[in-house]
Amino acid sequence: MTPIPCPACGKECEVRPDKRGHPFLNCRDCGYNGVIARKEAVEKFKQRTGWKPDAPPPPAPKPADPPPEPKPTPEPTSWRERKAARERGQK
C-alpha cells in the first residue's frame, strides 16, 4: 500500500477501516483524525492508494498481568536453621 501523507502535517498517516469499513486516517505525529465517508470519495481513495477495507483491524493490546505476590519465607524449623537465620540477621 502507498504511504498516505497526513492532510495536516504531511508526515506518513495510518489508514485503517472504521466500524463501517470507511478509511479512517490517524496521524501519530500531529494527532489528526479523519474519515472518508462518501461512497465516491472512498472509491477514489481506493483507486489512488490501493487501500482495502477488508484488512482486519489490529488486535487490541492485552491488559498487563498483575505482578505475582511474593511468597512468604517459611519460618526455620530446626535449631540449625534458627541459628543460621539469627546469624544472617546480625550481619
PyMOL Python script that loads the backbone (N, CA, C, O; Angstrom):
from pymol import cmd

cmd.read_pdbstr("""\
ATOM      1  N   MET A   1       0.843  -1.179   0.000  1.00  0.00           N
ATOM      2  CA  MET A   1       0.000   0.000   0.000  1.00  0.00           C
ATOM      3  C   MET A   1       0.887   1.240   0.000  1.00  0.00           C
ATOM      4  O   MET A   1       1.965   1.243   0.594  1.00  0.00           O
ATOM      5  N   THR A   2       0.438   2.258  -0.650  1.00  0.00           N
ATOM      6  CA  THR A   2       1.162   3.513  -0.748  1.00  0.00           C
ATOM      7  C   THR A   2       1.021   4.290   0.560  1.00  0.00           C
ATOM      8  O   THR A   2      -0.072   4.370   1.122  1.00  0.00           O
ATOM      9  N   PRO A   3       2.133   4.866   1.048  1.00  0.00           N
ATOM     10  CA  PRO A   3       2.004   5.690   2.256  1.00  0.00           C
ATOM     11  C   PRO A   3       1.120   6.903   1.974  1.00  0.00           C
ATOM     12  O   PRO A   3       1.200   7.505   0.903  1.00  0.00           O
ATOM     13  N   ILE A   4       0.298   7.245   2.922  1.00  0.00           N
ATOM     14  CA  ILE A   4      -0.628   8.358   2.783  1.00  0.00           C
ATOM     15  C   ILE A   4      -0.067   9.542   3.561  1.00  0.00           C
ATOM     16  O   ILE A   4       0.197   9.405   4.755  1.00  0.00           O
ATOM     17  N   PRO A   5       0.127  10.703   2.930  1.00  0.00           N
ATOM     18  CA  PRO A   5       0.587  11.862   3.698  1.00  0.00           C
ATOM     19  C   PRO A   5      -0.562  12.438   4.531  1.00  0.00           C
ATOM     20  O   PRO A   5      -1.712  12.474   4.094  1.00  0.00           O
ATOM     21  N   CYS A   6      -0.227  12.877   5.712  1.00  0.00           N
ATOM     22  CA  CYS A   6      -1.234  13.486   6.595  1.00  0.00           C
ATOM     23  C   CYS A   6      -1.705  14.801   5.989  1.00  0.00           C
ATOM     24  O   CYS A   6      -0.876  15.594   5.543  1.00  0.00           O
ATOM     25  N   PRO A   7      -3.022  15.058   5.958  1.00  0.00           N
ATOM     26  CA  PRO A   7      -3.517  16.326   5.424  1.00  0.00           C
ATOM     27  C   PRO A   7      -3.081  17.535   6.246  1.00  0.00           C
ATOM     28  O   PRO A   7      -3.030  18.649   5.724  1.00  0.00           O
ATOM     29  N   ALA A   8      -2.766  17.331   7.523  1.00  0.00           N
ATOM     30  CA  ALA A   8      -2.407  18.462   8.376  1.00  0.00           C
ATOM     31  C   ALA A   8      -0.910  18.745   8.397  1.00  0.00           C
ATOM     32  O   ALA A   8      -0.500  19.893   8.226  1.00  0.00           O
ATOM     33  N   CYS A   9      -0.067  17.695   8.609  1.00  0.00           N
ATOM     34  CA  CYS A   9       1.368  17.936   8.776  1.00  0.00           C
ATOM     35  C   CYS A   9       2.214  17.388   7.630  1.00  0.00           C
ATOM     36  O   CYS A   9       3.376  17.772   7.498  1.00  0.00           O
ATOM     37  N   GLY A  10       1.665  16.503   6.799  1.00  0.00           N
ATOM     38  CA  GLY A  10       2.395  15.978   5.654  1.00  0.00           C
ATOM     39  C   GLY A  10       3.211  14.726   5.930  1.00  0.00           C
ATOM     40  O   GLY A  10       3.755  14.136   4.996  1.00  0.00           O
ATOM     41  N   LYS A  11       3.312  14.299   7.195  1.00  0.00           N
ATOM     42  CA  LYS A  11       4.048  13.071   7.504  1.00  0.00           C
ATOM     43  C   LYS A  11       3.168  11.865   7.210  1.00  0.00           C
ATOM     44  O   LYS A  11       1.984  12.013   6.908  1.00  0.00           O
ATOM     45  N   GLU A  12       3.756  10.651   7.300  1.00  0.00           N
ATOM     46  CA  GLU A  12       3.006   9.446   6.964  1.00  0.00           C
ATOM     47  C   GLU A  12       1.858   9.225   7.951  1.00  0.00           C
ATOM     48  O   GLU A  12       2.013   9.404   9.159  1.00  0.00           O
ATOM     49  N   CYS A  13       0.708   8.833   7.410  1.00  0.00           N
ATOM     50  CA  CYS A  13      -0.530   8.694   8.172  1.00  0.00           C
ATOM     51  C   CYS A  13      -0.967   7.226   8.178  1.00  0.00           C
ATOM     52  O   CYS A  13      -0.833   6.535   7.168  1.00  0.00           O
ATOM     53  N   GLU A  14      -1.481   6.757   9.294  1.00  0.00           N
ATOM     54  CA  GLU A  14      -2.009   5.390   9.404  1.00  0.00           C
ATOM     55  C   GLU A  14      -3.442   5.381   8.870  1.00  0.00           C
ATOM     56  O   GLU A  14      -4.246   6.253   9.198  1.00  0.00           O
ATOM     57  N   VAL A  15      -3.744   4.381   8.041  1.00  0.00           N
ATOM     58  CA  VAL A  15      -5.094   4.258   7.487  1.00  0.00           C
ATOM     59  C   VAL A  15      -5.628   2.885   7.860  1.00  0.00           C
ATOM     60  O   VAL A  15      -4.988   1.869   7.589  1.00  0.00           O
ATOM     61  N   ARG A  16      -6.806   2.857   8.484  1.00  0.00           N
ATOM     62  CA  ARG A  16      -7.443   1.594   8.854  1.00  0.00           C
ATOM     63  C   ARG A  16      -8.947   1.758   8.707  1.00  0.00           C
ATOM     64  O   ARG A  16      -9.444   2.884   8.683  1.00  0.00           O
ATOM     65  N   PRO A  17      -9.679   0.654   8.608  1.00  0.00           N
ATOM     66  CA  PRO A  17     -11.129   0.784   8.446  1.00  0.00           C
ATOM     67  C   PRO A  17     -11.806   1.175   9.759  1.00  0.00           C
ATOM     68  O   PRO A  17     -11.414   0.731  10.839  1.00  0.00           O
ATOM     69  N   ASP A  18     -12.831   2.016   9.635  1.00  0.00           N
ATOM     70  CA  ASP A  18     -13.639   2.297  10.817  1.00  0.00           C
ATOM     71  C   ASP A  18     -14.701   1.202  10.936  1.00  0.00           C
ATOM     72  O   ASP A  18     -14.656   0.218  10.198  1.00  0.00           O
ATOM     73  N   LYS A  19     -15.641   1.362  11.845  1.00  0.00           N
ATOM     74  CA  LYS A  19     -16.624   0.287  12.070  1.00  0.00           C
ATOM     75  C   LYS A  19     -17.543   0.064  10.869  1.00  0.00           C
ATOM     76  O   LYS A  19     -18.166  -0.993  10.765  1.00  0.00           O
ATOM     77  N   ARG A  20     -17.638   1.036   9.964  1.00  0.00           N
ATOM     78  CA  ARG A  20     -18.466   0.869   8.766  1.00  0.00           C
ATOM     79  C   ARG A  20     -17.658   0.487   7.537  1.00  0.00           C
ATOM     80  O   ARG A  20     -18.220   0.318   6.455  1.00  0.00           O
ATOM     81  N   GLY A  21     -16.329   0.347   7.692  1.00  0.00           N
ATOM     82  CA  GLY A  21     -15.481  -0.033   6.571  1.00  0.00           C
ATOM     83  C   GLY A  21     -14.906   1.136   5.800  1.00  0.00           C
ATOM     84  O   GLY A  21     -14.214   0.923   4.804  1.00  0.00           O
ATOM     85  N   HIS A  22     -15.166   2.370   6.226  1.00  0.00           N
ATOM     86  CA  HIS A  22     -14.614   3.547   5.560  1.00  0.00           C
ATOM     87  C   HIS A  22     -13.179   3.768   6.025  1.00  0.00           C
ATOM     88  O   HIS A  22     -12.830   3.414   7.151  1.00  0.00           O
ATOM     89  N   PRO A  23     -12.342   4.354   5.163  1.00  0.00           N
ATOM     90  CA  PRO A  23     -10.968   4.620   5.574  1.00  0.00           C
ATOM     91  C   PRO A  23     -10.915   5.672   6.691  1.00  0.00           C
ATOM     92  O   PRO A  23     -11.500   6.749   6.575  1.00  0.00           O
ATOM     93  N   PHE A  24     -10.211   5.341   7.761  1.00  0.00           N
ATOM     94  CA  PHE A  24     -10.017   6.234   8.902  1.00  0.00           C
ATOM     95  C   PHE A  24      -8.550   6.608   8.941  1.00  0.00           C
ATOM     96  O   PHE A  24      -7.695   5.733   9.074  1.00  0.00           O
ATOM     97  N   LEU A  25      -8.241   7.895   8.827  1.00  0.00           N
ATOM     98  CA  LEU A  25      -6.867   8.379   8.821  1.00  0.00           C
ATOM     99  C   LEU A  25      -6.500   8.845  10.219  1.00  0.00           C
ATOM    100  O   LEU A  25      -7.242   9.599  10.849  1.00  0.00           O
ATOM    101  N   ASN A  26      -5.338   8.385  10.702  1.00  0.00           N
ATOM    102  CA  ASN A  26      -4.882   8.738  12.037  1.00  0.00           C
ATOM    103  C   ASN A  26      -3.393   9.048  11.967  1.00  0.00           C
ATOM    104  O   ASN A  26      -2.595   8.181  11.610  1.00  0.00           O
ATOM    105  N   CYS A  27      -3.014  10.276  12.306  1.00  0.00           N
ATOM    106  CA  CYS A  27      -1.613  10.684  12.302  1.00  0.00           C
ATOM    107  C   CYS A  27      -1.103  10.676  13.736  1.00  0.00           C
ATOM    108  O   CYS A  27      -1.640  11.366  14.602  1.00  0.00           O
ATOM    109  N   ARG A  28      -0.059   9.886  13.977  1.00  0.00           N
ATOM    110  CA  ARG A  28       0.501   9.803  15.320  1.00  0.00           C
ATOM    111  C   ARG A  28       1.388  11.001  15.648  1.00  0.00           C
ATOM    112  O   ARG A  28       1.661  11.266  16.819  1.00  0.00           O
ATOM    113  N   ASP A  29       1.840  11.725  14.627  1.00  0.00           N
ATOM    114  CA  ASP A  29       2.714  12.869  14.868  1.00  0.00           C
ATOM    115  C   ASP A  29       1.937  14.103  15.326  1.00  0.00           C
ATOM    116  O   ASP A  29       2.293  14.722  16.328  1.00  0.00           O
ATOM    117  N   CYS A  30       0.881  14.463  14.598  1.00  0.00           N
ATOM    118  CA  CYS A  30       0.160  15.691  14.932  1.00  0.00           C
ATOM    119  C   CYS A  30      -1.207  15.444  15.573  1.00  0.00           C
ATOM    120  O   CYS A  30      -1.816  16.378  16.095  1.00  0.00           O
ATOM    121  N   GLY A  31      -1.704  14.188  15.543  1.00  0.00           N
ATOM    122  CA  GLY A  31      -2.982  13.877  16.167  1.00  0.00           C
ATOM    123  C   GLY A  31      -4.182  14.027  15.252  1.00  0.00           C
ATOM    124  O   GLY A  31      -5.319  13.971  15.720  1.00  0.00           O
ATOM    125  N   TYR A  32      -3.958  14.216  13.962  1.00  0.00           N
ATOM    126  CA  TYR A  32      -5.074  14.364  13.023  1.00  0.00           C
ATOM    127  C   TYR A  32      -5.883  13.073  12.955  1.00  0.00           C
ATOM    128  O   TYR A  32      -5.310  11.985  12.892  1.00  0.00           O
ATOM    129  N   ASN A  33      -7.212  13.186  12.968  1.00  0.00           N
ATOM    130  CA  ASN A  33      -8.140  12.067  12.772  1.00  0.00           C
ATOM    131  C   ASN A  33      -9.155  12.483  11.724  1.00  0.00           C
ATOM    132  O   ASN A  33      -9.698  13.587  11.771  1.00  0.00           O
ATOM    133  N   GLY A  34      -9.409  11.582  10.770  1.00  0.00           N
ATOM    134  CA  GLY A  34     -10.400  11.897   9.754  1.00  0.00           C
ATOM    135  C   GLY A  34     -10.943  10.649   9.097  1.00  0.00           C
ATOM    136  O   GLY A  34     -10.249   9.636   9.004  1.00  0.00           O
ATOM    137  N   VAL A  35     -12.190  10.718   8.639  1.00  0.00           N
ATOM    138  CA  VAL A  35     -12.853   9.595   7.981  1.00  0.00           C
ATOM    139  C   VAL A  35     -13.280  10.044   6.598  1.00  0.00           C
ATOM    140  O   VAL A  35     -13.813  11.141   6.432  1.00  0.00           O
ATOM    141  N   ILE A  36     -13.047   9.202   5.606  1.00  0.00           N
ATOM    142  CA  ILE A  36     -13.558   9.445   4.259  1.00  0.00           C
ATOM    143  C   ILE A  36     -14.888   8.715   4.192  1.00  0.00           C
ATOM    144  O   ILE A  36     -14.926   7.485   4.195  1.00  0.00           O
ATOM    145  N   ALA A  37     -15.981   9.470   4.130  1.00  0.00           N
ATOM    146  CA  ALA A  37     -17.295   8.878   4.331  1.00  0.00           C
ATOM    147  C   ALA A  37     -18.103   8.673   3.047  1.00  0.00           C
ATOM    148  O   ALA A  37     -18.813   7.673   2.937  1.00  0.00           O
ATOM    149  N   ARG A  38     -18.020   9.576   2.085  1.00  0.00           N
ATOM    150  CA  ARG A  38     -18.849   9.442   0.880  1.00  0.00           C
ATOM    151  C   ARG A  38     -18.378   8.303   0.012  1.00  0.00           C
ATOM    152  O   ARG A  38     -17.179   8.049  -0.106  1.00  0.00           O
ATOM    153  N   LYS A  39     -19.334   7.613  -0.601  1.00  0.00           N
ATOM    154  CA  LYS A  39     -19.044   6.432  -1.416  1.00  0.00           C
ATOM    155  C   LYS A  39     -18.091   6.772  -2.574  1.00  0.00           C
ATOM    156  O   LYS A  39     -17.155   6.022  -2.850  1.00  0.00           O
ATOM    157  N   GLU A  40     -18.334   7.899  -3.244  1.00  0.00           N
ATOM    158  CA  GLU A  40     -17.493   8.290  -4.368  1.00  0.00           C
ATOM    159  C   GLU A  40     -16.060   8.591  -3.897  1.00  0.00           C
ATOM    160  O   GLU A  40     -15.093   8.227  -4.566  1.00  0.00           O
ATOM    161  N   ALA A  41     -15.937   9.244  -2.768  1.00  0.00           N
ATOM    162  CA  ALA A  41     -14.618   9.589  -2.241  1.00  0.00           C
ATOM    163  C   ALA A  41     -13.865   8.339  -1.787  1.00  0.00           C
ATOM    164  O   ALA A  41     -12.648   8.254  -1.950  1.00  0.00           O
ATOM    165  N   VAL A  42     -14.575   7.380  -1.225  1.00  0.00           N
ATOM    166  CA  VAL A  42     -13.947   6.130  -0.802  1.00  0.00           C
ATOM    167  C   VAL A  42     -13.416   5.386  -2.018  1.00  0.00           C
ATOM    168  O   VAL A  42     -12.301   4.865  -1.987  1.00  0.00           O
ATOM    169  N   GLU A  43     -14.215   5.331  -3.103  1.00  0.00           N
ATOM    170  CA  GLU A  43     -13.764   4.657  -4.325  1.00  0.00           C
ATOM    171  C   GLU A  43     -12.536   5.347  -4.922  1.00  0.00           C
ATOM    172  O   GLU A  43     -11.596   4.678  -5.350  1.00  0.00           O
ATOM    173  N   LYS A  44     -12.541   6.682  -4.951  1.00  0.00           N
ATOM    174  CA  LYS A  44     -11.400   7.425  -5.480  1.00  0.00           C
ATOM    175  C   LYS A  44     -10.164   7.191  -4.602  1.00  0.00           C
ATOM    176  O   LYS A  44      -9.053   7.057  -5.114  1.00  0.00           O
ATOM    177  N   PHE A  45     -10.361   7.143  -3.278  1.00  0.00           N
ATOM    178  CA  PHE A  45      -9.259   6.885  -2.345  1.00  0.00           C
ATOM    179  C   PHE A  45      -8.669   5.492  -2.582  1.00  0.00           C
ATOM    180  O   PHE A  45      -7.451   5.318  -2.568  1.00  0.00           O
ATOM    181  N   LYS A  46      -9.546   4.496  -2.801  1.00  0.00           N
ATOM    182  CA  LYS A  46      -9.079   3.128  -3.074  1.00  0.00           C
ATOM    183  C   LYS A  46      -8.277   3.083  -4.375  1.00  0.00           C
ATOM    184  O   LYS A  46      -7.241   2.421  -4.436  1.00  0.00           O
ATOM    185  N   GLN A  47      -8.741   3.778  -5.413  1.00  0.00           N
ATOM    186  CA  GLN A  47      -8.036   3.779  -6.700  1.00  0.00           C
ATOM    187  C   GLN A  47      -6.663   4.438  -6.579  1.00  0.00           C
ATOM    188  O   GLN A  47      -5.690   3.955  -7.157  1.00  0.00           O
ATOM    189  N   ARG A  48      -6.582   5.526  -5.839  1.00  0.00           N
ATOM    190  CA  ARG A  48      -5.321   6.257  -5.728  1.00  0.00           C
ATOM    191  C   ARG A  48      -4.302   5.551  -4.838  1.00  0.00           C
ATOM    192  O   ARG A  48      -3.102   5.624  -5.099  1.00  0.00           O
ATOM    193  N   THR A  49      -4.764   4.871  -3.792  1.00  0.00           N
ATOM    194  CA  THR A  49      -3.826   4.330  -2.804  1.00  0.00           C
ATOM    195  C   THR A  49      -3.732   2.813  -2.802  1.00  0.00           C
ATOM    196  O   THR A  49      -2.746   2.272  -2.300  1.00  0.00           O
ATOM    197  N   GLY A  50      -4.711   2.110  -3.339  1.00  0.00           N
ATOM    198  CA  GLY A  50      -4.724   0.657  -3.272  1.00  0.00           C
ATOM    199  C   GLY A  50      -5.186   0.134  -1.924  1.00  0.00           C
ATOM    200  O   GLY A  50      -4.963  -1.033  -1.601  1.00  0.00           O
ATOM    201  N   TRP A  51      -5.824   0.982  -1.137  1.00  0.00           N
ATOM    202  CA  TRP A  51      -6.295   0.604   0.195  1.00  0.00           C
ATOM    203  C   TRP A  51      -7.439  -0.392   0.097  1.00  0.00           C
ATOM    204  O   TRP A  51      -8.308  -0.256  -0.765  1.00  0.00           O
ATOM    205  N   LYS A  52      -7.448  -1.408   0.984  1.00  0.00           N
ATOM    206  CA  LYS A  52      -8.513  -2.416   1.008  1.00  0.00           C
ATOM    207  C   LYS A  52      -9.157  -2.434   2.390  1.00  0.00           C
ATOM    208  O   LYS A  52      -8.467  -2.610   3.394  1.00  0.00           O
ATOM    209  N   PRO A  53     -10.477  -2.251   2.448  1.00  0.00           N
ATOM    210  CA  PRO A  53     -11.134  -2.192   3.762  1.00  0.00           C
ATOM    211  C   PRO A  53     -11.290  -3.544   4.436  1.00  0.00           C
ATOM    212  O   PRO A  53     -11.612  -3.603   5.622  1.00  0.00           O
ATOM    213  N   ASP A  54     -11.067  -4.650   3.695  1.00  0.00           N
ATOM    214  CA  ASP A  54     -11.296  -5.958   4.300  1.00  0.00           C
ATOM    215  C   ASP A  54     -10.121  -6.395   5.171  1.00  0.00           C
ATOM    216  O   ASP A  54     -10.149  -7.490   5.732  1.00  0.00           O
ATOM    217  N   ALA A  55      -9.092  -5.562   5.294  1.00  0.00           N
ATOM    218  CA  ALA A  55      -7.973  -5.905   6.174  1.00  0.00           C
ATOM    219  C   ALA A  55      -8.466  -5.892   7.617  1.00  0.00           C
ATOM    220  O   ALA A  55      -9.144  -4.950   8.026  1.00  0.00           O
ATOM    221  N   PRO A  56      -8.140  -6.914   8.387  1.00  0.00           N
ATOM    222  CA  PRO A  56      -8.626  -6.943   9.770  1.00  0.00           C
ATOM    223  C   PRO A  56      -7.976  -5.839  10.596  1.00  0.00           C
ATOM    224  O   PRO A  56      -6.809  -5.509  10.381  1.00  0.00           O
ATOM    225  N   PRO A  57      -8.719  -5.266  11.537  1.00  0.00           N
ATOM    226  CA  PRO A  57      -8.136  -4.238  12.380  1.00  0.00           C
ATOM    227  C   PRO A  57      -7.046  -4.845  13.268  1.00  0.00           C
ATOM    228  O   PRO A  57      -7.072  -6.045  13.544  1.00  0.00           O
ATOM    229  N   PRO A  58      -6.104  -4.039  13.707  1.00  0.00           N
ATOM    230  CA  PRO A  58      -5.041  -4.580  14.550  1.00  0.00           C
ATOM    231  C   PRO A  58      -5.615  -5.103  15.867  1.00  0.00           C
ATOM    232  O   PRO A  58      -6.583  -4.540  16.377  1.00  0.00           O
ATOM    233  N   PRO A  59      -5.037  -6.172  16.426  1.00  0.00           N
ATOM    234  CA  PRO A  59      -5.576  -6.715  17.669  1.00  0.00           C
ATOM    235  C   PRO A  59      -5.371  -5.744  18.823  1.00  0.00           C
ATOM    236  O   PRO A  59      -4.380  -5.017  18.886  1.00  0.00           O
ATOM    237  N   ALA A  60      -6.328  -5.756  19.724  1.00  0.00           N
ATOM    238  CA  ALA A  60      -6.239  -4.889  20.894  1.00  0.00           C
ATOM    239  C   ALA A  60      -5.134  -5.401  21.815  1.00  0.00           C
ATOM    240  O   ALA A  60      -4.955  -6.611  21.956  1.00  0.00           O
ATOM    241  N   PRO A  61      -4.400  -4.497  22.436  1.00  0.00           N
ATOM    242  CA  PRO A  61      -3.347  -4.963  23.337  1.00  0.00           C
ATOM    243  C   PRO A  61      -3.942  -5.665  24.555  1.00  0.00           C
ATOM    244  O   PRO A  61      -4.995  -5.281  25.062  1.00  0.00           O
ATOM    245  N   LYS A  62      -3.242  -6.699  25.008  1.00  0.00           N
ATOM    246  CA  LYS A  62      -3.714  -7.433  26.179  1.00  0.00           C
ATOM    247  C   LYS A  62      -3.436  -6.604  27.429  1.00  0.00           C
ATOM    248  O   LYS A  62      -2.412  -5.925  27.508  1.00  0.00           O
ATOM    249  N   PRO A  63      -4.339  -6.656  28.403  1.00  0.00           N
ATOM    250  CA  PRO A  63      -4.064  -5.935  29.643  1.00  0.00           C
ATOM    251  C   PRO A  63      -2.885  -6.593  30.362  1.00  0.00           C
ATOM    252  O   PRO A  63      -2.699  -7.809  30.314  1.00  0.00           O
ATOM    253  N   ALA A  64      -2.114  -5.768  31.014  1.00  0.00           N
ATOM    254  CA  ALA A  64      -0.935  -6.278  31.715  1.00  0.00           C
ATOM    255  C   ALA A  64      -1.366  -7.141  32.905  1.00  0.00           C
ATOM    256  O   ALA A  64      -2.283  -6.790  33.648  1.00  0.00           O
ATOM    257  N   ASP A  65      -0.692  -8.260  33.063  1.00  0.00           N
ATOM    258  CA  ASP A  65      -0.961  -9.119  34.204  1.00  0.00           C
ATOM    259  C   ASP A  65      -0.383  -8.478  35.456  1.00  0.00           C
ATOM    260  O   ASP A  65       0.696  -7.888  35.407  1.00  0.00           O
ATOM    261  N   PRO A  66      -1.095  -8.587  36.585  1.00  0.00           N
ATOM    262  CA  PRO A  66      -0.537  -8.034  37.813  1.00  0.00           C
ATOM    263  C   PRO A  66       0.689  -8.850  38.235  1.00  0.00           C
ATOM    264  O   PRO A  66       0.754 -10.054  37.987  1.00  0.00           O
ATOM    265  N   PRO A  67       1.645  -8.198  38.864  1.00  0.00           N
ATOM    266  CA  PRO A  67       2.840  -8.947  39.269  1.00  0.00           C
ATOM    267  C   PRO A  67       2.471  -9.988  40.330  1.00  0.00           C
ATOM    268  O   PRO A  67       1.601  -9.743  41.165  1.00  0.00           O
ATOM    269  N   PRO A  68       3.126 -11.135  40.296  1.00  0.00           N
ATOM    270  CA  PRO A  68       2.795 -12.164  41.287  1.00  0.00           C
ATOM    271  C   PRO A  68       3.198 -11.708  42.686  1.00  0.00           C
ATOM    272  O   PRO A  68       4.197 -11.013  42.870  1.00  0.00           O
ATOM    273  N   GLU A  69       2.403 -12.112  43.652  1.00  0.00           N
ATOM    274  CA  GLU A  69       2.706 -11.754  45.034  1.00  0.00           C
ATOM    275  C   GLU A  69       3.901 -12.572  45.509  1.00  0.00           C
ATOM    276  O   GLU A  69       3.999 -13.763  45.215  1.00  0.00           O
ATOM    277  N   PRO A  70       4.805 -11.935  46.242  1.00  0.00           N
ATOM    278  CA  PRO A  70       5.962 -12.692  46.720  1.00  0.00           C
ATOM    279  C   PRO A  70       5.530 -13.731  47.753  1.00  0.00           C
ATOM    280  O   PRO A  70       4.643 -13.493  48.573  1.00  0.00           O
ATOM    281  N   LYS A  71       6.179 -14.877  47.687  1.00  0.00           N
ATOM    282  CA  LYS A  71       5.859 -15.940  48.639  1.00  0.00           C
ATOM    283  C   LYS A  71       6.518 -15.620  49.967  1.00  0.00           C
ATOM    284  O   LYS A  71       7.671 -15.189  50.002  1.00  0.00           O
ATOM    285  N   PRO A  72       5.801 -15.825  51.056  1.00  0.00           N
ATOM    286  CA  PRO A  72       6.420 -15.567  52.357  1.00  0.00           C
ATOM    287  C   PRO A  72       7.511 -16.607  52.631  1.00  0.00           C
ATOM    288  O   PRO A  72       7.384 -17.779  52.276  1.00  0.00           O
ATOM    289  N   THR A  73       8.571 -16.144  53.266  1.00  0.00           N
ATOM    290  CA  THR A  73       9.643 -17.079  53.593  1.00  0.00           C
ATOM    291  C   THR A  73       9.197 -17.943  54.765  1.00  0.00           C
ATOM    292  O   THR A  73       8.675 -17.422  55.751  1.00  0.00           O
ATOM    293  N   PRO A  74       9.392 -19.233  54.675  1.00  0.00           N
ATOM    294  CA  PRO A  74       8.956 -20.103  55.771  1.00  0.00           C
ATOM    295  C   PRO A  74       9.830 -19.899  57.003  1.00  0.00           C
ATOM    296  O   PRO A  74      11.022 -19.608  56.903  1.00  0.00           O
ATOM    297  N   GLU A  75       9.212 -20.059  58.150  1.00  0.00           N
ATOM    298  CA  GLU A  75       9.940 -19.958  59.411  1.00  0.00           C
ATOM    299  C   GLU A  75      10.892 -21.138  59.543  1.00  0.00           C
ATOM    300  O   GLU A  75      10.522 -22.261  59.199  1.00  0.00           O
ATOM    301  N   PRO A  76      12.123 -20.911  60.037  1.00  0.00           N
ATOM    302  CA  PRO A  76      13.037 -22.026  60.238  1.00  0.00           C
ATOM    303  C   PRO A  76      12.486 -22.985  61.292  1.00  0.00           C
ATOM    304  O   PRO A  76      11.934 -22.566  62.310  1.00  0.00           O
ATOM    305  N   THR A  77      12.647 -24.265  61.026  1.00  0.00           N
ATOM    306  CA  THR A  77      12.069 -25.259  61.943  1.00  0.00           C
ATOM    307  C   THR A  77      13.107 -25.932  62.829  1.00  0.00           C
ATOM    308  O   THR A  77      12.818 -26.244  63.984  1.00  0.00           O
ATOM    309  N   SER A  78      14.289 -26.158  62.320  1.00  0.00           N
ATOM    310  CA  SER A  78      15.280 -26.831  63.152  1.00  0.00           C
ATOM    311  C   SER A  78      16.151 -25.807  63.871  1.00  0.00           C
ATOM    312  O   SER A  78      16.179 -24.637  63.490  1.00  0.00           O
ATOM    313  N   TRP A  79      16.850 -26.234  64.893  1.00  0.00           N
ATOM    314  CA  TRP A  79      17.712 -25.313  65.641  1.00  0.00           C
ATOM    315  C   TRP A  79      18.829 -24.783  64.763  1.00  0.00           C
ATOM    316  O   TRP A  79      19.279 -23.654  64.957  1.00  0.00           O
ATOM    317  N   ARG A  80      19.295 -25.586  63.786  1.00  0.00           N
ATOM    318  CA  ARG A  80      20.349 -25.119  62.885  1.00  0.00           C
ATOM    319  C   ARG A  80      19.828 -24.000  61.973  1.00  0.00           C
ATOM    320  O   ARG A  80      20.526 -23.016  61.731  1.00  0.00           O
ATOM    321  N   GLU A  81      18.607 -24.158  61.475  1.00  0.00           N
ATOM    322  CA  GLU A  81      18.021 -23.120  60.615  1.00  0.00           C
ATOM    323  C   GLU A  81      17.786 -21.838  61.412  1.00  0.00           C
ATOM    324  O   GLU A  81      18.020 -20.741  60.905  1.00  0.00           O
ATOM    325  N   ARG A  82      17.320 -21.972  62.673  1.00  0.00           N
ATOM    326  CA  ARG A  82      17.093 -20.787  63.504  1.00  0.00           C
ATOM    327  C   ARG A  82      18.412 -20.078  63.785  1.00  0.00           C
ATOM    328  O   ARG A  82      18.474 -18.848  63.755  1.00  0.00           O
ATOM    329  N   LYS A  83      19.476 -20.851  64.060  1.00  0.00           N
ATOM    330  CA  LYS A  83      20.787 -20.276  64.339  1.00  0.00           C
ATOM    331  C   LYS A  83      21.312 -19.540  63.088  1.00  0.00           C
ATOM    332  O   LYS A  83      21.830 -18.428  63.187  1.00  0.00           O
ATOM    333  N   ALA A  84      21.173 -20.171  61.927  1.00  0.00           N
ATOM    334  CA  ALA A  84      21.636 -19.543  60.678  1.00  0.00           C
ATOM    335  C   ALA A  84      20.859 -18.263  60.394  1.00  0.00           C
ATOM    336  O   ALA A  84      21.434 -17.284  59.918  1.00  0.00           O
ATOM    337  N   ALA A  85      19.552 -18.260  60.684  1.00  0.00           N
ATOM    338  CA  ALA A  85      18.737 -17.071  60.478  1.00  0.00           C
ATOM    339  C   ALA A  85      19.176 -15.958  61.407  1.00  0.00           C
ATOM    340  O   ALA A  85      19.240 -14.801  60.989  1.00  0.00           O
ATOM    341  N   ARG A  86      19.477 -16.273  62.652  1.00  0.00           N
ATOM    342  CA  ARG A  86      19.954 -15.254  63.603  1.00  0.00           C
ATOM    343  C   ARG A  86      21.284 -14.677  63.134  1.00  0.00           C
ATOM    344  O   ARG A  86      21.504 -13.468  63.214  1.00  0.00           O
ATOM    345  N   GLU A  87      22.173 -15.542  62.643  1.00  0.00           N
ATOM    346  CA  GLU A  87      23.487 -15.060  62.183  1.00  0.00           C
ATOM    347  C   GLU A  87      23.339 -14.184  60.945  1.00  0.00           C
ATOM    348  O   GLU A  87      24.060 -13.197  60.801  1.00  0.00           O
ATOM    349  N   ARG A  88      22.436 -14.521  60.068  1.00  0.00           N
ATOM    350  CA  ARG A  88      22.210 -13.680  58.888  1.00  0.00           C
ATOM    351  C   ARG A  88      21.658 -12.319  59.287  1.00  0.00           C
ATOM    352  O   ARG A  88      22.006 -11.299  58.692  1.00  0.00           O
ATOM    353  N   GLY A  89      20.795 -12.308  60.299  1.00  0.00           N
ATOM    354  CA  GLY A  89      20.202 -11.051  60.748  1.00  0.00           C
ATOM    355  C   GLY A  89      21.178 -10.137  61.445  1.00  0.00           C
ATOM    356  O   GLY A  89      21.000  -8.919  61.441  1.00  0.00           O
ATOM    357  N   GLN A  90      22.218 -10.710  62.049  1.00  0.00           N
ATOM    358  CA  GLN A  90      23.200  -9.901  62.766  1.00  0.00           C
ATOM    359  C   GLN A  90      24.191  -9.253  61.819  1.00  0.00           C
ATOM    360  O   GLN A  90      24.766  -8.218  62.155  1.00  0.00           O
ATOM    361  N   LYS A  91      24.407  -9.822  60.661  1.00  0.00           N
ATOM    362  CA  LYS A  91      25.403  -9.287  59.737  1.00  0.00           C
ATOM    363  C   LYS A  91      24.885  -8.089  58.994  1.00  0.00           C
ATOM    364  O   LYS A  91      25.601  -7.515  58.173  1.00  0.00           O
TER     365      LYS A  91
END
""", "prot")
cmd.dss("prot")
cmd.show_as("cartoon", "prot")
cmd.util.cbc("prot")
cmd.orient("prot")
